[in-house]
């Protein structure tokens, strides 16, 4: 069986090449899957404000080490603020940190992906539907390899309204 593995790998490679997929196209497919899986989890968790410890753990597989570090540091800052100012609203307590909309998204669809050197940019078409409103916009997820996997390094907020948490996820967390 071990002797057959190289031959099987060769056959698979030939089939992939014959299907017309280049190496860059094959490696580009995975960032869109990471993006889709992240937004599925985001909708399921219904995160508002800074993710709590459990939510952050659930989301951690999708994010770069820099963003995970910012989550942890900001939870500490938030807890310190609550201790020092119990009657005031702490930072990162409400609103949506992961989309342009303060209310967040109620559905999404992954759009086009662009290759930009070592990064991938994936457009995400987002919707927020409520009883009184229906809003659509597109944000862009930036992914990069960290080790052997693709992770989200930032989300660029492209919604054109006043009340959003900043121009990007990193901006909102800093």
Beta strands, then each sheet from edge to edge (+ up, - down):
strand 1: 107-116
strand 2: 119-129
strand 3: 134-146
strand 4: 149-156
sheet 1: 1+ 2- 3+ 4-
end
